[in-house]
Amino acid sequence: MSFKKHILKISLLILLLVAAVLCITSLGSYNSNAQSTQSITESHNSLPNESNSLFGNVSQSTDQDIGQSTTQNATQAPNGQFQSPDAGQRINPSNRAMSSTMTSGSTKASADYTLQIVTYAVAFLMIFLAAYYLVTRKKVIIQPGNGKVLILTLLGVGLLLRISLATLIAGHPFDLNTFKNWATTAANNLSQFYQGRNASDYPPLYIYVLFLIGKIGSISALSPYFTLLLKLPSIVADIATSFLIYKLAKKYLSLEISILLAAFYTFNPAVFINSTIWGQVDSFFTLIIVAAIVLLSEKKIALAAVFFTAAVLMKPQGIIFLPVLFFELIRQKTLKSWLKVFISALVTALVIVLPFSLNTNGLWIFKLFASTLAEYPYASVNAFNFFSLLGANFAKDAGTLFVLSYHNWGLLAIVMITAFSWFVFIKGKSRVYASAVALLLIDGVFTFSTRMHERYLFPAVALSILTFIYLRDKRLMLLAAGYSTTIYINTHYVLYETLSGINSVFYSPILIGTSLLNVLLFVCLLKVLYDVTLREGRGWSRVSSPRVLS
């Protein structure tokens, strides 16, 4: 009888132990491979006219696999300036094929995981839909005493499995090589990081993270794990975002749905393909955005301003979300709120920017943003959106579509999307519509604006979950599943195309279908938000209790 009572906890403990053993085994194999690769690399370096492949060993990676020297042309543009990791292998968009030295046999080995990843993605979607049906029909009941154990196990397994997977697949070698170079440069001299011809085009916030990685990676015992260390902040951010989703959902929804939502984000292939497989930092950025939106929705506008500022100072895409904060300031109509936000934002910006400004002109940060925003003047940069649907992927955004240029169409779209977002926030008459507005902004800008990269829609998964928690419309979870599908396809397709030597993806059925689905998802989002804010009895009655309205 006692065994039956604790069978769930015992099963969860076994699951966690299995994940831990797998993680330890993977790390041991990773370290052995690092030492083997280093020996081979040193042997190759002793030969004349011998150079390392950019991609190294992609199927099982170490920092040596990404390249021994991080100051060579793999991370520099022809003019000597570092390229943004957002560029991927896009130094010259007119060239569809890269050098054959970048498509070694080891790159092919990474593609061998494609079938497993795609199979998992399809299975995940089916399992989630089934689980969502069972939970919403109250076919699954979780005892309150098991909730904490269950969520800790899910998050622990999610973390351990991510670390294991990160040791098997190297990710995008160009991006990781660039991050490694920045980490090493920052660790050597943080205050001088933005000076010299090899300066980064990333805003300064994430450079602090890379500074810590560079310091840790310089320890001889940990240097073989440099690539894993580069992925680790985003991996941890995935788990932290899942935990935030759980805590927020538990406040407003049932325990069963709270755990389901956290599990949906934790094991979502669209999430871990970005952080764990590719090695990008969108998960870290999304965590900041999620924190900002939750703080704003929970009446902590000063703290929210800190995170909004941090988001902008990590990635320029953070600017997309600033109207949310502005709308709430307008709604509150108090000078005190404006002062709180201004002081919080100013102090945050000074703390982040000043250490890099000691020996340079204070205007450097504005020049950095101007140059970064001017990069990649194309209608689409491998983003499966409206312009890619028209066949304009990597077409110059100065080109004409009907009477306007692509760029002007994109600007017009931003104005219209921002105006409708303001309409939704005003009609909602509450700060809890912040997540809905944030989702509408990022979805609309990605789908209908220019210069979008394949990963810029990434925050939509987390934001659609937040919007579901606050607005309680079941269609929002279907939208979350839809965003997960298109984000995964776009990310997976572009990642493996670049690994196989393709620079800008071709106009193909996958691109057409995914781009069309993204357009349809935006239309569906408009319909859902219109219904929630305007239809009779579907405003506050579906959002929350009067206690939350205060």
ZICOR-V532805 format. One record per residue. N is the residue number from 1. RES is the residue in one letter. SS is DSSP state (helix for helix, strand for strand, loop for the rest). D_LAST is the distance of its C-alpha to the last C-alpha in Angstrom with 1 decimal. Layout:
n=N res=RES ss=SS d_last=D_LAST
n=N res=RES ss=SS d_last=D_LAST
This chain:
n=1 res=M ss=loop d_last=47.4
n=2 res=S ss=helix d_last=45.8
n=3 res=F ss=helix d_last=46.5
n=4 res=K ss=helix d_last=44.7
n=5 res=K ss=helix d_last=41.7
n=6 res=H ss=loop d_last=41.4
n=7 res=I ss=helix d_last=42.7
n=8 res=L ss=helix d_last=39.4
n=9 res=K ss=helix d_last=39.0
n=10 res=I ss=helix d_last=42.7
n=11 res=S ss=helix d_last=42.5
n=12 res=L ss=helix d_last=39.6
n=13 res=L ss=helix d_last=41.5
n=14 res=I ss=helix d_last=44.6
n=15 res=L ss=helix d_last=42.6
n=16 res=L ss=helix d_last=41.3
n=17 res=L ss=helix d_last=44.8
n=18 res=V ss=helix d_last=46.3
n=19 res=A ss=helix d_last=43.9
n=20 res=A ss=helix d_last=44.8
n=21 res=V ss=helix d_last=48.5
n=22 res=L ss=helix d_last=48.2
n=23 res=C ss=helix d_last=46.4
n=24 res=I ss=helix d_last=49.0
n=25 res=T ss=helix d_last=51.8
n=26 res=S ss=helix d_last=50.4
n=27 res=L ss=helix d_last=50.1
n=28 res=G ss=helix d_last=53.6
n=29 res=S ss=helix d_last=55.0
n=30 res=Y ss=helix d_last=53.1
n=31 res=N ss=helix d_last=54.7
n=32 res=S ss=helix d_last=58.1
n=33 res=N ss=helix d_last=57.7
n=34 res=A ss=helix d_last=56.7
n=35 res=Q ss=helix d_last=59.9
n=36 res=S ss=helix d_last=62.0
n=37 res=T ss=helix d_last=60.6
n=38 res=Q ss=helix d_last=61.1
n=39 res=S ss=helix d_last=64.8
n=40 res=I ss=helix d_last=65.3
n=41 res=T ss=helix d_last=63.7
n=42 res=E ss=helix d_last=65.8
n=43 res=S ss=helix d_last=68.9
n=44 res=H ss=helix d_last=68.0
n=45 res=N ss=helix d_last=67.3
n=46 res=S ss=loop d_last=70.9
n=47 res=L ss=loop d_last=72.4
n=48 res=P ss=loop d_last=73.2
n=49 res=N ss=loop d_last=71.3
n=50 res=E ss=loop d_last=68.8
n=51 res=S ss=loop d_last=65.0
n=52 res=N ss=loop d_last=62.0
n=53 res=S ss=loop d_last=60.3
n=54 res=L ss=loop d_last=56.8
n=55 res=F ss=loop d_last=55.4
n=56 res=G ss=loop d_last=57.2
n=57 res=N ss=loop d_last=56.6
n=58 res=V ss=loop d_last=53.5
n=59 res=S ss=loop d_last=53.5
n=60 res=Q ss=loop d_last=53.3
n=61 res=S ss=loop d_last=52.3
n=62 res=T ss=loop d_last=52.7
n=63 res=D ss=loop d_last=52.3
n=64 res=Q ss=loop d_last=56.0
n=65 res=D ss=loop d_last=55.4
n=66 res=I ss=loop d_last=53.4
n=67 res=G ss=loop d_last=56.2
n=68 res=Q ss=loop d_last=57.8
n=69 res=S ss=loop d_last=57.5
n=70 res=T ss=loop d_last=54.2
n=71 res=T ss=loop d_last=55.7
n=72 res=Q ss=loop d_last=57.8
n=73 res=N ss=loop d_last=57.4
n=74 res=A ss=loop d_last=55.1
n=75 res=T ss=loop d_last=52.2
n=76 res=Q ss=strand d_last=53.5
n=77 res=A ss=loop d_last=53.8
n=78 res=P ss=loop d_last=57.3
n=79 res=N ss=loop d_last=56.4
n=80 res=G ss=loop d_last=55.6
n=81 res=Q ss=loop d_last=51.8
n=82 res=F ss=strand d_last=49.6
n=83 res=Q ss=loop d_last=47.9
n=84 res=S ss=loop d_last=44.2
n=85 res=P ss=helix d_last=43.7
n=86 res=D ss=helix d_last=41.8
n=87 res=A ss=helix d_last=45.2
n=88 res=G ss=loop d_last=46.7
n=89 res=Q ss=loop d_last=50.3
n=90 res=R ss=loop d_last=50.0
n=91 res=I ss=loop d_last=52.3
n=92 res=N ss=loop d_last=54.2
n=93 res=P ss=loop d_last=52.4
n=94 res=S ss=loop d_last=55.7
n=95 res=N ss=loop d_last=57.2
n=96 res=R ss=loop d_last=56.1
n=97 res=A ss=strand d_last=58.2
n=98 res=M ss=loop d_last=58.1
n=99 res=S ss=loop d_last=61.0
n=100 res=S ss=helix d_last=62.5
n=101 res=T ss=helix d_last=62.1
n=102 res=M ss=helix d_last=58.4
n=103 res=T ss=loop d_last=58.8
n=104 res=S ss=loop d_last=60.7
n=105 res=G ss=helix d_last=61.3
n=106 res=S ss=helix d_last=58.6
n=107 res=T ss=helix d_last=56.1
n=108 res=K ss=helix d_last=57.3
n=109 res=A ss=helix d_last=56.7
n=110 res=S ss=helix d_last=52.9
n=111 res=A ss=helix d_last=53.0
n=112 res=D ss=loop d_last=54.4
n=113 res=Y ss=loop d_last=50.8
n=114 res=T ss=helix d_last=49.7
n=115 res=L ss=helix d_last=50.6
n=116 res=Q ss=helix d_last=48.8
n=117 res=I ss=helix d_last=45.6
n=118 res=V ss=helix d_last=45.6
n=119 res=T ss=helix d_last=46.4
n=120 res=Y ss=helix d_last=43.5
n=121 res=A ss=helix d_last=41.1
n=122 res=V ss=helix d_last=42.2
n=123 res=A ss=helix d_last=42.1
n=124 res=F ss=helix d_last=38.6
n=125 res=L ss=helix d_last=37.3
n=126 res=M ss=helix d_last=39.0
n=127 res=I ss=helix d_last=37.9
n=128 res=F ss=helix d_last=34.2
n=129 res=L ss=helix d_last=34.4
n=130 res=A ss=helix d_last=36.1
n=131 res=A ss=helix d_last=33.7
n=132 res=Y ss=helix d_last=30.7
n=133 res=Y ss=helix d_last=32.4
n=134 res=L ss=helix d_last=33.2
n=135 res=V ss=helix d_last=29.8
n=136 res=T ss=helix d_last=28.0
n=137 res=R ss=loop d_last=30.8
n=138 res=K ss=loop d_last=30.2
n=139 res=K ss=loop d_last=33.7
n=140 res=V ss=loop d_last=32.8
n=141 res=I ss=loop d_last=31.2
n=142 res=I ss=loop d_last=30.6
n=143 res=Q ss=loop d_last=30.8
n=144 res=P ss=helix d_last=28.0
n=145 res=G ss=helix d_last=30.7
n=146 res=N ss=helix d_last=32.0
n=147 res=G ss=helix d_last=28.8
n=148 res=K ss=helix d_last=29.1
n=149 res=V ss=helix d_last=32.8
n=150 res=L ss=helix d_last=32.4
n=151 res=I ss=helix d_last=29.9
n=152 res=L ss=helix d_last=32.0
n=153 res=T ss=helix d_last=35.1
n=154 res=L ss=helix d_last=33.8
n=155 res=L ss=helix d_last=32.7
n=156 res=G ss=helix d_last=35.9
n=157 res=V ss=helix d_last=38.1
n=158 res=G ss=helix d_last=36.4
n=159 res=L ss=helix d_last=37.1
n=160 res=L ss=helix d_last=40.7
n=161 res=L ss=helix d_last=41.6
n=162 res=R ss=helix d_last=40.3
n=163 res=I ss=helix d_last=42.5
n=164 res=S ss=helix d_last=45.4
n=165 res=L ss=helix d_last=45.0
n=166 res=A ss=helix d_last=44.8
n=167 res=T ss=helix d_last=48.2
n=168 res=L ss=helix d_last=49.8
n=169 res=I ss=loop d_last=48.8
n=170 res=A ss=loop d_last=49.1
n=171 res=G ss=loop d_last=46.7
n=172 res=H ss=loop d_last=47.3
n=173 res=P ss=helix d_last=50.1
n=174 res=F ss=helix d_last=49.6
n=175 res=D ss=helix d_last=46.0
n=176 res=L ss=helix d_last=46.5
n=177 res=N ss=helix d_last=49.6
n=178 res=T ss=helix d_last=47.8
n=179 res=F ss=helix d_last=45.0
n=180 res=K ss=helix d_last=47.8
n=181 res=N ss=helix d_last=49.5
n=182 res=W ss=helix d_last=46.3
n=183 res=A ss=helix d_last=45.7
n=184 res=T ss=helix d_last=49.2
n=185 res=T ss=helix d_last=49.2
n=186 res=A ss=helix d_last=46.0
n=187 res=A ss=helix d_last=47.3
n=188 res=N ss=helix d_last=50.5
n=189 res=N ss=loop d_last=49.1
n=190 res=L ss=helix d_last=45.4
n=191 res=S ss=helix d_last=45.6
n=192 res=Q ss=helix d_last=48.3
n=193 res=F ss=loop d_last=46.5
n=194 res=Y ss=loop d_last=45.9
n=195 res=Q ss=loop d_last=49.4
n=196 res=G ss=loop d_last=52.5
n=197 res=R ss=loop d_last=53.3
n=198 res=N ss=loop d_last=51.6
n=199 res=A ss=loop d_last=48.2
n=200 res=S ss=loop d_last=45.1
n=201 res=D ss=loop d_last=43.1
n=202 res=Y ss=loop d_last=39.9
n=203 res=P ss=loop d_last=37.3
n=204 res=P ss=loop d_last=37.5
n=205 res=L ss=helix d_last=34.5
n=206 res=Y ss=helix d_last=36.2
n=207 res=I ss=helix d_last=39.5
n=208 res=Y ss=helix d_last=38.3
n=209 res=V ss=helix d_last=38.0
n=210 res=L ss=helix d_last=41.4
n=211 res=F ss=helix d_last=42.7
n=212 res=L ss=helix d_last=41.9
n=213 res=I ss=helix d_last=43.4
n=214 res=G ss=helix d_last=46.5
n=215 res=K ss=helix d_last=46.9
n=216 res=I ss=helix d_last=46.6
n=217 res=G ss=helix d_last=48.7
n=218 res=S ss=loop d_last=51.4
n=219 res=I ss=loop d_last=52.1
n=220 res=S ss=loop d_last=55.2
n=221 res=A ss=loop d_last=54.0
n=222 res=L ss=loop d_last=50.9
n=223 res=S ss=helix d_last=52.3
n=224 res=P ss=helix d_last=53.2
n=225 res=Y ss=helix d_last=49.5
n=226 res=F ss=helix d_last=48.6
n=227 res=T ss=helix d_last=47.5
n=228 res=L ss=helix d_last=45.4
n=229 res=L ss=helix d_last=43.8
n=230 res=L ss=helix d_last=42.9
n=231 res=K ss=helix d_last=41.1
n=232 res=L ss=helix d_last=39.4
n=233 res=P ss=helix d_last=36.3
n=234 res=S ss=helix d_last=35.3
n=235 res=I ss=helix d_last=36.1
n=236 res=V ss=helix d_last=33.9
n=237 res=A ss=helix d_last=31.1
n=238 res=D ss=helix d_last=31.4
n=239 res=I ss=helix d_last=30.8
n=240 res=A ss=helix d_last=28.0
n=241 res=T ss=helix d_last=26.1
n=242 res=S ss=helix d_last=26.8
n=243 res=F ss=helix d_last=25.4
n=244 res=L ss=helix d_last=22.2
n=245 res=I ss=helix d_last=21.9
n=246 res=Y ss=helix d_last=22.7
n=247 res=K ss=helix d_last=20.2
n=248 res=L ss=helix d_last=17.3
n=249 res=A ss=helix d_last=18.7
n=250 res=K ss=helix d_last=19.2
n=251 res=K ss=helix d_last=15.5
n=252 res=Y ss=helix d_last=14.8
n=253 res=L ss=loop d_last=18.4
n=254 res=S ss=loop d_last=21.6
n=255 res=L ss=helix d_last=23.9
n=256 res=E ss=helix d_last=26.6
n=257 res=I ss=helix d_last=24.7
n=258 res=S ss=helix d_last=23.3
n=259 res=I ss=helix d_last=26.9
n=260 res=L ss=helix d_last=28.2
n=261 res=L ss=helix d_last=25.9
n=262 res=A ss=helix d_last=27.0
n=263 res=A ss=helix d_last=30.6
n=264 res=F ss=helix d_last=30.4
n=265 res=Y ss=helix d_last=29.7
n=266 res=T ss=helix d_last=32.0
n=267 res=F ss=loop d_last=35.0
n=268 res=N ss=loop d_last=34.4
n=269 res=P ss=helix d_last=37.7
n=270 res=A ss=helix d_last=36.0
n=271 res=V ss=helix d_last=34.3
n=272 res=F ss=helix d_last=37.3
n=273 res=I ss=helix d_last=39.9
n=274 res=N ss=helix d_last=38.2
n=275 res=S ss=helix d_last=37.9
n=276 res=T ss=helix d_last=40.6
n=277 res=I ss=helix d_last=43.2
n=278 res=W ss=helix d_last=43.0
n=279 res=G ss=loop d_last=41.8
n=280 res=Q ss=loop d_last=39.4
n=281 res=V ss=loop d_last=36.2
n=282 res=D ss=helix d_last=33.6
n=283 res=S ss=helix d_last=32.0
n=284 res=F ss=helix d_last=31.5
n=285 res=F ss=helix d_last=30.0
n=286 res=T ss=helix d_last=27.7
n=287 res=L ss=helix d_last=26.4
n=288 res=I ss=helix d_last=25.5
n=289 res=I ss=helix d_last=23.7
n=290 res=V ss=helix d_last=21.8
n=291 res=A ss=helix d_last=20.7
n=292 res=A ss=helix d_last=19.7
n=293 res=I ss=helix d_last=17.6
n=294 res=V ss=helix d_last=15.9
n=295 res=L ss=helix d_last=15.2
n=296 res=L ss=helix d_last=13.8
n=297 res=S ss=helix d_last=11.5
n=298 res=E ss=loop d_last=10.4
n=299 res=K ss=loop d_last=9.6
n=300 res=K ss=loop d_last=13.3
n=301 res=I ss=helix d_last=14.8
n=302 res=A ss=helix d_last=17.9
n=303 res=L ss=helix d_last=18.9
n=304 res=A ss=helix d_last=18.3
n=305 res=A ss=helix d_last=20.7
n=306 res=V ss=helix d_last=23.2
n=307 res=F ss=helix d_last=23.3
n=308 res=F ss=helix d_last=23.5
n=309 res=T ss=helix d_last=26.4
n=310 res=A ss=helix d_last=28.0
n=311 res=A ss=helix d_last=27.9
n=312 res=V ss=helix d_last=29.8
n=313 res=L ss=loop d_last=32.2
n=314 res=M ss=loop d_last=33.0
n=315 res=K ss=loop d_last=33.6
n=316 res=P ss=helix d_last=33.7
n=317 res=Q ss=helix d_last=31.7
n=318 res=G ss=helix d_last=28.7
n=319 res=I ss=helix d_last=28.9
n=320 res=I ss=helix d_last=27.9
n=321 res=F ss=helix d_last=24.3
n=322 res=L ss=helix d_last=23.8
n=323 res=P ss=helix d_last=22.6
n=324 res=V ss=helix d_last=19.4
n=325 res=L ss=helix d_last=18.7
n=326 res=F ss=helix d_last=20.0
n=327 res=F ss=helix d_last=17.9
n=328 res=E ss=helix d_last=14.6
n=329 res=L ss=helix d_last=16.4
n=330 res=I ss=helix d_last=17.3
n=331 res=R ss=helix d_last=13.9
n=332 res=Q ss=helix d_last=12.5
n=333 res=K ss=loop d_last=15.8
n=334 res=T ss=loop d_last=16.2
n=335 res=L ss=helix d_last=19.5
n=336 res=K ss=helix d_last=18.1
n=337 res=S ss=helix d_last=16.5
n=338 res=W ss=helix d_last=19.8
n=339 res=L ss=helix d_last=21.8
n=340 res=K ss=helix d_last=19.9
n=341 res=V ss=helix d_last=20.5
n=342 res=F ss=helix d_last=24.1
n=343 res=I ss=helix d_last=25.1
n=344 res=S ss=helix d_last=23.7
n=345 res=A ss=helix d_last=25.5
n=346 res=L ss=helix d_last=28.6
n=347 res=V ss=helix d_last=29.0
n=348 res=T ss=helix d_last=28.6
n=349 res=A ss=helix d_last=31.1
n=350 res=L ss=helix d_last=33.5
n=351 res=V ss=helix d_last=33.5
n=352 res=I ss=helix d_last=34.1
n=353 res=V ss=helix d_last=36.6
n=354 res=L ss=helix d_last=38.6
n=355 res=P ss=loop d_last=40.7
n=356 res=F ss=loop d_last=42.2
n=357 res=S ss=loop d_last=42.8
n=358 res=L ss=loop d_last=45.1
n=359 res=N ss=loop d_last=48.3
n=360 res=T ss=loop d_last=47.4
n=361 res=N ss=loop d_last=46.1
n=362 res=G ss=loop d_last=42.4
n=363 res=L ss=loop d_last=42.2
n=364 res=W ss=helix d_last=43.0
n=365 res=I ss=helix d_last=39.5
n=366 res=F ss=helix d_last=39.3
n=367 res=K ss=helix d_last=42.7
n=368 res=L ss=helix d_last=41.6
n=369 res=F ss=helix d_last=38.7
n=370 res=A ss=helix d_last=41.0
n=371 res=S ss=helix d_last=43.7
n=372 res=T ss=helix d_last=41.4
n=373 res=L ss=helix d_last=39.7
n=374 res=A ss=loop d_last=43.3
n=375 res=E ss=loop d_last=44.5
n=376 res=Y ss=loop d_last=45.4
n=377 res=P ss=loop d_last=45.7
n=378 res=Y ss=strand d_last=45.8
n=379 res=A ss=loop d_last=44.1
n=380 res=S ss=strand d_last=43.1
n=381 res=V ss=strand d_last=43.8
n=382 res=N ss=strand d_last=44.1
n=383 res=A ss=loop d_last=40.7
n=384 res=F ss=loop d_last=41.0
n=385 res=N ss=loop d_last=39.2
n=386 res=F ss=helix d_last=40.2
n=387 res=F ss=helix d_last=42.8
n=388 res=S ss=helix d_last=44.4
n=389 res=L ss=helix d_last=44.5
n=390 res=L ss=loop d_last=46.6
n=391 res=G ss=loop d_last=48.9
n=392 res=A ss=loop d_last=47.8
n=393 res=N ss=strand d_last=47.1
n=394 res=F ss=loop d_last=48.4
n=395 res=A ss=loop d_last=49.6
n=396 res=K ss=strand d_last=49.3
n=397 res=D ss=loop d_last=46.2
n=398 res=A ss=loop d_last=48.5
n=399 res=G ss=loop d_last=50.1
n=400 res=T ss=strand d_last=49.7
n=401 res=L ss=strand d_last=47.9
n=402 res=F ss=loop d_last=48.9
n=403 res=V ss=loop d_last=48.6
n=404 res=L ss=strand d_last=46.2
n=405 res=S ss=strand d_last=46.3
n=406 res=Y ss=helix d_last=44.2
n=407 res=H ss=helix d_last=42.4
n=408 res=N ss=helix d_last=41.6
n=409 res=W ss=helix d_last=40.4
n=410 res=G ss=helix d_last=38.1
n=411 res=L ss=helix d_last=36.7
n=412 res=L ss=helix d_last=36.3
n=413 res=A ss=helix d_last=34.4
n=414 res=I ss=helix d_last=32.0
n=415 res=V ss=helix d_last=31.3
n=416 res=M ss=helix d_last=30.7
n=417 res=I ss=helix d_last=28.5
n=418 res=T ss=helix d_last=26.4
n=419 res=A ss=helix d_last=26.2
n=420 res=F ss=helix d_last=25.1
n=421 res=S ss=helix d_last=22.5
n=422 res=W ss=helix d_last=21.1
n=423 res=F ss=helix d_last=21.3
n=424 res=V ss=helix d_last=19.4
n=425 res=F ss=helix d_last=16.5
n=426 res=I ss=helix d_last=16.5
n=427 res=K ss=helix d_last=16.8
n=428 res=G ss=helix d_last=14.1
n=429 res=K ss=loop d_last=11.6
n=430 res=S ss=loop d_last=9.4
n=431 res=R ss=helix d_last=10.4
n=432 res=V ss=helix d_last=11.2
n=433 res=Y ss=helix d_last=14.2
n=434 res=A ss=helix d_last=15.6
n=435 res=S ss=helix d_last=17.8
n=436 res=A ss=helix d_last=19.1
n=437 res=V ss=helix d_last=20.1
n=438 res=A ss=helix d_last=21.7
n=439 res=L ss=helix d_last=23.6
n=440 res=L ss=helix d_last=24.7
n=441 res=L ss=helix d_last=25.9
n=442 res=I ss=helix d_last=28.0
n=443 res=D ss=helix d_last=29.4
n=444 res=G ss=helix d_last=30.3
n=445 res=V ss=helix d_last=31.8
n=446 res=F ss=helix d_last=33.8
n=447 res=T ss=helix d_last=35.1
n=448 res=F ss=helix d_last=36.1
n=449 res=S ss=loop d_last=36.6
n=450 res=T ss=loop d_last=39.7
n=451 res=R ss=loop d_last=40.7
n=452 res=M ss=strand d_last=38.5
n=453 res=H ss=strand d_last=39.7
n=454 res=E ss=loop d_last=39.7
n=455 res=R ss=loop d_last=36.9
n=456 res=Y ss=loop d_last=34.3
n=457 res=L ss=loop d_last=32.4
n=458 res=F ss=loop d_last=31.9
n=459 res=P ss=loop d_last=28.2
n=460 res=A ss=helix d_last=27.5
n=461 res=V ss=helix d_last=28.0
n=462 res=A ss=helix d_last=25.2
n=463 res=L ss=helix d_last=22.9
n=464 res=S ss=helix d_last=23.6
n=465 res=I ss=helix d_last=22.7
n=466 res=L ss=helix d_last=19.3
n=467 res=T ss=helix d_last=18.7
n=468 res=F ss=helix d_last=19.9
n=469 res=I ss=helix d_last=17.5
n=470 res=Y ss=helix d_last=14.4
n=471 res=L ss=helix d_last=16.0
n=472 res=R ss=loop d_last=18.3
n=473 res=D ss=loop d_last=21.2
n=474 res=K ss=loop d_last=24.4
n=475 res=R ss=helix d_last=26.3
n=476 res=L ss=helix d_last=24.5
n=477 res=M ss=helix d_last=26.3
n=478 res=L ss=helix d_last=29.5
n=479 res=L ss=helix d_last=28.8
n=480 res=A ss=helix d_last=28.3
n=481 res=A ss=helix d_last=31.7
n=482 res=G ss=helix d_last=33.1
n=483 res=Y ss=helix d_last=32.0
n=484 res=S ss=helix d_last=33.5
n=485 res=T ss=helix d_last=36.7
n=486 res=T ss=helix d_last=37.2
n=487 res=I ss=helix d_last=36.2
n=488 res=Y ss=helix d_last=38.6
n=489 res=I ss=helix d_last=41.4
n=490 res=N ss=helix d_last=41.1
n=491 res=T ss=helix d_last=41.0
n=492 res=H ss=helix d_last=43.7
n=493 res=Y ss=helix d_last=46.0
n=494 res=V ss=helix d_last=45.8
n=495 res=L ss=helix d_last=46.2
n=496 res=Y ss=helix d_last=49.3
n=497 res=E ss=helix d_last=50.8
n=498 res=T ss=helix d_last=50.7
n=499 res=L ss=helix d_last=52.2
n=500 res=S ss=loop d_last=55.0
n=501 res=G ss=loop d_last=55.8
n=502 res=I ss=strand d_last=53.9
n=503 res=N ss=loop d_last=52.1
n=504 res=S ss=loop d_last=50.3
n=505 res=V ss=loop d_last=49.8
n=506 res=F ss=loop d_last=51.9
n=507 res=Y ss=loop d_last=50.9
n=508 res=S ss=loop d_last=51.0
n=509 res=P ss=helix d_last=49.6
n=510 res=I ss=helix d_last=47.0
n=511 res=L ss=helix d_last=45.8
n=512 res=I ss=helix d_last=45.9
n=513 res=G ss=helix d_last=44.1
n=514 res=T ss=helix d_last=41.3
n=515 res=S ss=helix d_last=40.8
n=516 res=L ss=helix d_last=40.7
n=517 res=L ss=helix d_last=38.2
n=518 res=N ss=helix d_last=35.9
n=519 res=V ss=helix d_last=36.1
n=520 res=L ss=helix d_last=35.4
n=521 res=L ss=helix d_last=32.4
n=522 res=F ss=helix d_last=30.9
n=523 res=V ss=helix d_last=31.7
n=524 res=C ss=helix d_last=30.0
n=525 res=L ss=helix d_last=26.9
n=526 res=L ss=helix d_last=26.8
n=527 res=K ss=helix d_last=27.3
n=528 res=V ss=helix d_last=24.6
n=529 res=L ss=helix d_last=21.9
n=530 res=Y ss=helix d_last=23.4
n=531 res=D ss=helix d_last=23.1
n=532 res=V ss=helix d_last=19.5
n=533 res=T ss=helix d_last=18.3
n=534 res=L ss=helix d_last=20.8
n=535 res=R ss=loop d_last=22.3
n=536 res=E ss=loop d_last=21.5
n=537 res=G ss=loop d_last=19.0
n=538 res=R ss=loop d_last=18.7
n=539 res=G ss=loop d_last=15.5
n=540 res=W ss=helix d_last=12.3
n=541 res=S ss=helix d_last=14.6
n=542 res=R ss=helix d_last=16.1
n=543 res=V ss=loop d_last=13.2
n=544 res=S ss=loop d_last=11.2
n=545 res=S ss=loop d_last=9.9
n=546 res=P ss=helix d_last=7.2
n=547 res=R ss=helix d_last=6.1
n=548 res=V ss=helix d_last=5.6
n=549 res=L ss=helix d_last=3.8
n=550 res=S ss=loop d_last=0.0
